[in-house]
Amino acid sequence: MIEPMKNGVRVNHRETASHYMVEIGSGLLEGIGESARSVLGDATRKIVIVSNKKVFGLYGGRVQKNLKRAGFETSVCLIGDGERFKNFRSLEKALAFFSESKLTRTDAIVALGGGVVGDLTGFAAAVYLRGISFLQVPTTLLSMIDSSVGGKTGVNSSFGKNLVGSFHRPSRVVVDVETLRTLPKRELTAGFCEAVKQAALSGPKLFDKTAKLLSRRDIEPDHFSGLIKDQIAFKASIVAGDETEDITRTDPKSRKILNFGHTLGHALEKVTNYRYFKHGEAVGWGILFAAHLSKKLDICDQYELNLLCDVVRMAGRLPTIDNIDPQKIVEAFQFDKKVVGRQPQWILLEGIGRPVIVPGSQVPISAIKQSLRAISQ
């Protein structure tokens, strides 16, 4: 048995003067019941664990055992594995399961899995009985450093990615880095791309630390704990200042900056029906595109472009985009959730740690198409 070791990050919410904790460490699944009880209180009797078959097969028995040891009645709802299952059908299935399990407003849900499980479970928790508690237990690198933190929840639809959702904060996030040992290589690459995204927004210190880890060839989960904490701390600092992503803000501390690389990333996912890319892989292409677009618009220089592109490539091999129609990608931009007044807002970089929000009216379609050609060569 792994001796539990942990530290954490406090995610503050200034508007409501509240907070929740992100626990980070090794062996934390062994204490998930105690952690859940400490934050949910004695009134919570039932917990539904939402997961997928693969993740539950690896960790579900351990989580369920520890929750039962803490006095919870547990049941399990399994959804499909992959972005294409983050949809209304899976949402309805989860809500029906909650009802059949007779969950009340004092009960809770545990999301055990990656970003798909976390996003869908959080949204289901937000709308079931107009909101019940849930805990995030992320098992992928991407979900650990990004989607499990900040309270954004939602599902994909035929008209775009994450356009249906809500803000619903988890009661706690439990990050057990030992789950990374079973993560496939593509999932690690996806997580690394998201780490590069946040590091590029944060500044040279986190960017250099991320690049240094990516340059290693003997990566072990223990090496991740410090980087994961720093990544989460950065995201928490942005979320605390702009919890619900104020549409009027265009400053460098707006929560919108966290969508760097996501305009193209979401478009790529949409035009391939959420079946071709891991989310982080699409974001990797999005980072390369945003970097080239920044250079094309004379926002950043060649050195910054080369630096960012080099580190993205260190994250791992990305699926080719040569077979995707550029016109379909451009058309998909209109479905981006950052569209304001019929114009997309582009998250670009003046340099590492210097994000800038540029209105679509200042971004010529010619620059967009040239940047797409540049990354596909």
SULKADA-V151290 format. One record per pair of residues at least 12 apart in sequence whose ideal C-beta (glycine too) atoms are under 10 Angstrom apart, sorted by the first residue. I is the first residue (numbers start at 0). J is the second residue. Records with the same first field share a line. If there is no record, write none. Layout:
# SULKADA-V151290
I = J + J
This chain:
# SULKADA-V151290
0 = 26 + 29
1 = 24 + 25 + 26 + 27 + 28 + 29 + 175 + 177
2 = 25 + 26 + 29
3 = 22 + 24 + 25 + 26 + 27 + 28 + 29 + 30 + 31 + 33 + 34 + 175
4 = 23 + 24 + 25 + 26 + 27 + 176 + 221 + 224
5 = 20 + 22 + 23 + 24 + 25 + 26 + 27 + 30 + 34 + 173 + 174 + 175 + 176 + 224
6 = 21 + 22 + 23 + 24 + 224 + 225 + 228
7 = 20 + 21 + 22 + 23 + 24 + 171 + 172 + 173 + 174 + 228 + 231 + 232
8 = 20 + 21 + 22 + 23 + 148 + 172 + 174 + 227 + 228 + 229 + 230 + 231 + 232 + 233 + 234 + 235 + 236
9 = 21 + 232 + 235 + 239
10 = 148 + 149 + 150 + 168 + 169 + 171 + 172 + 231 + 232 + 234 + 235 + 236 + 238 + 239 + 242
11 = 235 + 236 + 238 + 239 + 240 + 242
12 = 150 + 166 + 168 + 238 + 239 + 242 + 243
13 = 238 + 239 + 240 + 241 + 242
14 = 239 + 241 + 242 + 243
15 = 168 + 242
17 = 168
18 = 168 + 235 + 239
19 = 38 + 134 + 135 + 148 + 150 + 168 + 169 + 170 + 171 + 172 + 235
20 = 34 + 37 + 38 + 169 + 170 + 171 + 172 + 173
21 = 135 + 137 + 143 + 144 + 147 + 148 + 169 + 171 + 172 + 173 + 174 + 227 + 228 + 231 + 232 + 234 + 235
22 = 34 + 136 + 171 + 172 + 173 + 174 + 175
23 = 143 + 172 + 173 + 174 + 175 + 176 + 223 + 224 + 225 + 227 + 228 + 231
24 = 173 + 174 + 175 + 176 + 177 + 221 + 224 + 227 + 228
25 = 174 + 175 + 176 + 177 + 178 + 220 + 221 + 223 + 224
26 = 175 + 176 + 177
27 = 136 + 173 + 174 + 175 + 176 + 177 + 178
28 = 58 + 61 + 62 + 64 + 65 + 111 + 136 + 138 + 173 + 175 + 177 + 178
29 = 61 + 62 + 64 + 65 + 175 + 177
30 = 65 + 68 + 69 + 173 + 175
31 = 58 + 61 + 62 + 63 + 64 + 65 + 66 + 68 + 69 + 109 + 111 + 134 + 136 + 171 + 173 + 175
32 = 46 + 62 + 63 + 64 + 65 + 66 + 67 + 68 + 69 + 70 + 71 + 73
33 = 65 + 66 + 68 + 69
34 = 65 + 66 + 69 + 134 + 136 + 170 + 171 + 173
35 = 62 + 65 + 66 + 69 + 70 + 71 + 107 + 109 + 132 + 134 + 136 + 170 + 171 + 173
36 = 66 + 68 + 69 + 70 + 71
37 = 69 + 170 + 171
38 = 107 + 132 + 134 + 169 + 170 + 171
39 = 69 + 71 + 105 + 106 + 107 + 132 + 133 + 134 + 170 + 171
40 = 105 + 107 + 132 + 170
41 = 70 + 105
42 = 103 + 104 + 105 + 106
43 = 69 + 70 + 71 + 72 + 102 + 103 + 105 + 106 + 107 + 131 + 132 + 170
44 = 70 + 71 + 72 + 102 + 103 + 105 + 106 + 107
45 = 71 + 72 + 73 + 74 + 97 + 100 + 101 + 102 + 103 + 105 + 106 + 107 + 108
46 = 62 + 63 + 66 + 67 + 69 + 71 + 72 + 73 + 74 + 75 + 100 + 102 + 106 + 107 + 108 + 109 + 132 + 133 + 134
47 = 72 + 73 + 74 + 75 + 76 + 93 + 96 + 97 + 99 + 100 + 102 + 106 + 107 + 108 + 109 + 110 + 120 + 123 + 124 + 127 + 131 + 133
48 = 62 + 63 + 66 + 71 + 73 + 74 + 75 + 76 + 77 + 108 + 109 + 110 + 111 + 112 + 116 + 120 + 134 + 136
49 = 75 + 76 + 77 + 78 + 89 + 92 + 93 + 96 + 97 + 108 + 109 + 110 + 111 + 112 + 116 + 117 + 119 + 120 + 121 + 123 + 124 + 133
50 = 62 + 63 + 75 + 76 + 77 + 78 + 80 + 109 + 110 + 111 + 112 + 113 + 116 + 120 + 136 + 138
51 = 77 + 78 + 79 + 80 + 81 + 84 + 111 + 112 + 113 + 115 + 116 + 138
52 = 77 + 78 + 79 + 80
53 = 77 + 80 + 112 + 113 + 138 + 181 + 183
54 = 77 + 80 + 111 + 112 + 113 + 116 + 136 + 138 + 139 + 178 + 181
55 = 75 + 76 + 77 + 111 + 112 + 116
56 = 77
57 = 111 + 138 + 178 + 180 + 181
58 = 111 + 112 + 136 + 138 + 175 + 177 + 178 + 181
59 = 73 + 75 + 77 + 111 + 112
61 = 175
62 = 75 + 109 + 111 + 136 + 173 + 175
63 = 75 + 109 + 111
66 = 107 + 109 + 134
71 = 106 + 107 + 109
72 = 100 + 106
73 = 100 + 109
74 = 96 + 97 + 99 + 100 + 101 + 102
75 = 96 + 100 + 109 + 111
76 = 89 + 92 + 93 + 94 + 95 + 96 + 97 + 99 + 100 + 108 + 120 + 123
77 = 92 + 93 + 96 + 112 + 116
78 = 90 + 92 + 93 + 96 + 112 + 115 + 116 + 119 + 120 + 123
79 = 92 + 115
80 = 112 + 113 + 115 + 116
81 = 113 + 115 + 273 + 274 + 277
82 = 113 + 114 + 115 + 118 + 155 + 160 + 268 + 271 + 272 + 273 + 274 + 275 + 276 + 277 + 278 + 281
83 = 115 + 155 + 268 + 271 + 272 + 273 + 274
84 = 115 + 116 + 119 + 154 + 155 + 273
85 = 114 + 115 + 116 + 117 + 118 + 119 + 122 + 153 + 154 + 155 + 156 + 160 + 161 + 273 + 278
86 = 115 + 119 + 154 + 155 + 156 + 157 + 163 + 273
87 = 154 + 155 + 156 + 157 + 163
88 = 154
89 = 115 + 116 + 119 + 120 + 123 + 154 + 155
90 = 119 + 120 + 122 + 123 + 126 + 127 + 153 + 154 + 163
91 = 123
92 = 119 + 123
93 = 108 + 116 + 119 + 120 + 122 + 123 + 124 + 127
94 = 122 + 123 + 124 + 126 + 127 + 128
96 = 108 + 123 + 127
97 = 123 + 124 + 127 + 128 + 131
98 = 127 + 128
102 = 124 + 127 + 128 + 131
103 = 128 + 131
104 = 127 + 128 + 129 + 130 + 131 + 132
105 = 128 + 131 + 132
106 = 127 + 128 + 131 + 132
107 = 124 + 131 + 132 + 133 + 134 + 170
108 = 120 + 121 + 123 + 124 + 127 + 131 + 132 + 133 + 134 + 135 + 169 + 170
109 = 124 + 132 + 133 + 134 + 135 + 136 + 169 + 170 + 171 + 173
110 = 123 + 124 + 133 + 134 + 135 + 136 + 137 + 138 + 142 + 146 + 147 + 152 + 169 + 172
111 = 134 + 135 + 136 + 137 + 138 + 173 + 178
112 = 135 + 136 + 137 + 138 + 139 + 142 + 178
113 = 137 + 138 + 139 + 140 + 141 + 142 + 143 + 146 + 147 + 178 + 182 + 186 + 189 + 190 + 277 + 278
114 = 137 + 139 + 141 + 142 + 143 + 145 + 146 + 147 + 189 + 190 + 193 + 277 + 278 + 279
115 = 139 + 142 + 146 + 154 + 155 + 273 + 278
116 = 135 + 136 + 137 + 138 + 139 + 142 + 146 + 147
117 = 133 + 135 + 136 + 137 + 138 + 139 + 142 + 143 + 145 + 146 + 147 + 148 + 151 + 152 + 169 + 172
118 = 135 + 142 + 146 + 147 + 151 + 152 + 153 + 154 + 155 + 161 + 164 + 278
119 = 152 + 153 + 154 + 155 + 164
120 = 133 + 134 + 135 + 136 + 152 + 167 + 169
121 = 133 + 135 + 146 + 147 + 150 + 151 + 152 + 153 + 164 + 165 + 166 + 167 + 168 + 169
122 = 151 + 152 + 153 + 154 + 161 + 163 + 164 + 165 + 167
123 = 152 + 154 + 167
124 = 152 + 165 + 167 + 169 + 170
125 = 150 + 152 + 153 + 164 + 165 + 166 + 167 + 168
126 = 152 + 164 + 165 + 167
130 = 165 + 167
131 = 167 + 170
132 = 167 + 168 + 169 + 170 + 171
133 = 152 + 167 + 168 + 169 + 170 + 171
134 = 147 + 169 + 170 + 171 + 172 + 173
135 = 147 + 148 + 150 + 168 + 169 + 170 + 171 + 172 + 173 + 174
136 = 169 + 171 + 172 + 173 + 174 + 175 + 178
137 = 172 + 173 + 174 + 175 + 178 + 227
138 = 174 + 175 + 177 + 178 + 179 + 181 + 182 + 186
139 = 178 + 179 + 182 + 183 + 186 + 187 + 189 + 190 + 193 + 277 + 278 + 279
140 = 174 + 176 + 178 + 179 + 182 + 186 + 187 + 188 + 189 + 190 + 191 + 192 + 193 + 194 + 220 + 223 + 226 + 227 + 230 + 279
141 = 182 + 186 + 187 + 188 + 189 + 190 + 191 + 192 + 193 + 194 + 277 + 278 + 279 + 280 + 282
142 = 172 + 174 + 186 + 189 + 190 + 193 + 278 + 279
143 = 172 + 173 + 174 + 175 + 176 + 178 + 179 + 190 + 193 + 194 + 223 + 227 + 230 + 231
144 = 174 + 190 + 191 + 193 + 194 + 196 + 197 + 198 + 223 + 226 + 227 + 228 + 229 + 230 + 231 + 233 + 234
145 = 190 + 193 + 194 + 196 + 197 + 230 + 231 + 234 + 257 + 278 + 279 + 282
146 = 193 + 234 + 278
147 = 169 + 172 + 173 + 174 + 231 + 234
148 = 168 + 169 + 172 + 174 + 230 + 231 + 232 + 234 + 235 + 238
149 = 166 + 168 + 169 + 172 + 231 + 234 + 235 + 237 + 238 + 239 + 242 + 244 + 254 + 257
150 = 165 + 166 + 167 + 168 + 169 + 238 + 242 + 243
151 = 164 + 165 + 166 + 167 + 168 + 238 + 242 + 243 + 244 + 254 + 257
152 = 164 + 165 + 166 + 167 + 168 + 169
153 = 165 + 166 + 167 + 336
155 = 265 + 268 + 269 + 272 + 273
156 = 269 + 334
157 = 269 + 272 + 334
158 = 269 + 333 + 334
159 = 265 + 266 + 268 + 269 + 331 + 333 + 334 + 335 + 336 + 338
160 = 261 + 264 + 265 + 266 + 267 + 268 + 269 + 273 + 278 + 281 + 331 + 334 + 335 + 336
161 = 261 + 265 + 268 + 335 + 336
162 = 265 + 334 + 335 + 336
163 = 336
164 = 336
165 = 243
166 = 238 + 242 + 243 + 244
168 = 238 + 242
172 = 231
174 = 223 + 224 + 227 + 228 + 231
175 = 220
176 = 219 + 220 + 221 + 222 + 223 + 224 + 226 + 227
177 = 220 + 221
178 = 220
179 = 218 + 219 + 220 + 221 + 222 + 223 + 227
180 = 219 + 220
182 = 220
183 = 277
184 = 315 + 316
185 = 276 + 277 + 279 + 280 + 315 + 316 + 317 + 318
186 = 277 + 278 + 279 + 280 + 315
187 = 218 + 223 + 277 + 279 + 314 + 315
188 = 277 + 279 + 280 + 283 + 314 + 315 + 316 + 317 + 318
189 = 276 + 277 + 278 + 279 + 280 + 281 + 282 + 283 + 314 + 315 + 317
190 = 223 + 227 + 230 + 277 + 278 + 279 + 314 + 315
191 = 209 + 212 + 213 + 218 + 279 + 283 + 310 + 311 + 313 + 314 + 315
192 = 260 + 264 + 277 + 278 + 279 + 280 + 281 + 282 + 283 + 284 + 285 + 286 + 287 + 310 + 311 + 314 + 315 + 317
193 = 230 + 257 + 260 + 261 + 264 + 278 + 279 + 282 + 283 + 286 + 314
194 = 206 + 208 + 209 + 210 + 212 + 213 + 223 + 226 + 227 + 229 + 230 + 279 + 310 + 314
195 = 209 + 210 + 213 + 259 + 260 + 279 + 282 + 283 + 286 + 307 + 310 + 311 + 312 + 313 + 314
196 = 209 + 230 + 256 + 257 + 258 + 259 + 260 + 261 + 264 + 279 + 282 + 283 + 285 + 286 + 289 + 307 + 311 + 314 + 346
197 = 209 + 229 + 230 + 231 + 233 + 234 + 237 + 256 + 257 + 259 + 260
198 = 210 + 212 + 213 + 226 + 229 + 230 + 233 + 307 + 310 + 351 + 352
199 = 259 + 260 + 286 + 289 + 290 + 303 + 306 + 307 + 310 + 311 + 348 + 350 + 351 + 352 + 353 + 354
200 = 233 + 234 + 237 + 251 + 256 + 257 + 259 + 260 + 346 + 348 + 351 + 352 + 353 + 354
201 = 229 + 230 + 232 + 233 + 234 + 236 + 237 + 351 + 352 + 354
202 = 233 + 350 + 351 + 352 + 353
203 = 350 + 351 + 352
204 = 229 + 233 + 351 + 352
205 = 226 + 229 + 230 + 232 + 233 + 351 + 352
206 = 306 + 307 + 310 + 351 + 352
207 = 310 + 351
208 = 225 + 226 + 229 + 230
209 = 226 + 229 + 230 + 310 + 313 + 314
210 = 306 + 309 + 310 + 313 + 314
211 = 226
212 = 225 + 226 + 313
213 = 226 + 310 + 311 + 312 + 313 + 314 + 315
214 = 310 + 313
215 = 313
233 = 257
234 = 254 + 257
236 = 252
237 = 251 + 252 + 253 + 254 + 255 + 256 + 257
238 = 254 + 257
239 = 252 + 254
240 = 252 + 253 + 254
241 = 253 + 254 + 255 + 256 + 257
242 = 254
244 = 257 + 258 + 336 + 337
246 = 337 + 339 + 340 + 344
247 = 339
248 = 356
249 = 339 + 344 + 355 + 356 + 357 + 358
250 = 354 + 355 + 356
251 = 349 + 352 + 353 + 354 + 355 + 356
252 = 354
253 = 344 + 346 + 354 + 356
255 = 336 + 337 + 339 + 344 + 346 + 354 + 356
256 = 346 + 347 + 348 + 354 + 355 + 356
257 = 346 + 354
258 = 282 + 285 + 289 + 335 + 336 + 337 + 344 + 345 + 346 + 354 + 356
259 = 282 + 285 + 286 + 289 + 290 + 345 + 346 + 347 + 348 + 354 + 356
260 = 279 + 281 + 282 + 283 + 284 + 285 + 286 + 287 + 288 + 289 + 290 + 311 + 346 + 348
261 = 278 + 281 + 282 + 285 + 286 + 289 + 335 + 336 + 337 + 346
262 = 285 + 288 + 289 + 292 + 331 + 332 + 335 + 336 + 337 + 338 + 343 + 344 + 345 + 346 + 347 + 359 + 367
263 = 281 + 282 + 283 + 284 + 285 + 286 + 287 + 288 + 289 + 292 + 320 + 328 + 331 + 332 + 335 + 345 + 367 + 370 + 371 + 374
264 = 276 + 278 + 279 + 280 + 281 + 282 + 283 + 284 + 285 + 286 + 288 + 289 + 335
265 = 278 + 281 + 282 + 285 + 331 + 332 + 334 + 335 + 336 + 337
266 = 281 + 284 + 285 + 288 + 323 + 327 + 328 + 329 + 330 + 331 + 332 + 333 + 334 + 335
267 = 280 + 281 + 282 + 283 + 284 + 285 + 288 + 318 + 320 + 323 + 327 + 328 + 331
268 = 280 + 281 + 282 + 285 + 331
269 = 281 + 327 + 328 + 330 + 331 + 332 + 334 + 335
270 = 323 + 324 + 326 + 327 + 328 + 329 + 330 + 331
271 = 318 + 320 + 322 + 323 + 327 + 328
275 = 318 + 319 + 320 + 322 + 323
276 = 317 + 318 + 320
277 = 317 + 318
279 = 314 + 315 + 317
280 = 314 + 315 + 316 + 317 + 318
281 = 317 + 318 + 320
282 = 311 + 314 + 317
283 = 311 + 312 + 314 + 315 + 316 + 317 + 318
284 = 311 + 317 + 318 + 319 + 320 + 323 + 371 + 374 + 375
285 = 311 + 346 + 374
286 = 307 + 308 + 310 + 311 + 314 + 348 + 374
287 = 304 + 307 + 308 + 311 + 312 + 317 + 320 + 370 + 373 + 374 + 375
288 = 320 + 328 + 367 + 370 + 371 + 373 + 374 + 375
289 = 307 + 345 + 346 + 347 + 348 + 354 + 370 + 374
290 = 303 + 304 + 305 + 306 + 307 + 308 + 311 + 347 + 348 + 370 + 373 + 374
291 = 304 + 307 + 308 + 366 + 367 + 369 + 370 + 371 + 372 + 373 + 374
292 = 304 + 345 + 347 + 348 + 357 + 362 + 366 + 367 + 369 + 370 + 371 + 373 + 374
293 = 307 + 345 + 346 + 347 + 348 + 349 + 350 + 354 + 355 + 357 + 366 + 370
294 = 307 + 308 + 347 + 348 + 366 + 370 + 373
295 = 347 + 362 + 363 + 365 + 366 + 367 + 369 + 370 + 373
296 = 345 + 347 + 355 + 357 + 361 + 362 + 363 + 366 + 370
298 = 345 + 347 + 348 + 349 + 350 + 353 + 355 + 357
299 = 347 + 348 + 349 + 350 + 351 + 353 + 355
300 = 349 + 350
302 = 350
303 = 348 + 349 + 350 + 351 + 353
304 = 348 + 350 + 373
306 = 350 + 351
307 = 348 + 350 + 351
308 = 373 + 374
310 = 351
311 = 374
317 = 374
319 = 375
320 = 371 + 374 + 375
321 = 375 + 376
322 = 375
323 = 371 + 375
325 = 367 + 368 + 371 + 372 + 375
326 = 368 + 371
328 = 367 + 368 + 371
329 = 364 + 367 + 368 + 371
332 = 345 + 359 + 364 + 367
333 = 359
335 = 359
337 = 356 + 359
338 = 359
339 = 358 + 359
340 = 358 + 359 + 360
341 = 359 + 360
342 = 358 + 359 + 360 + 361 + 362
343 = 357 + 358 + 359 + 360 + 362 + 367
344 = 356 + 357 + 358 + 359 + 362
345 = 357 + 358 + 359 + 361 + 362 + 366 + 367
347 = 362
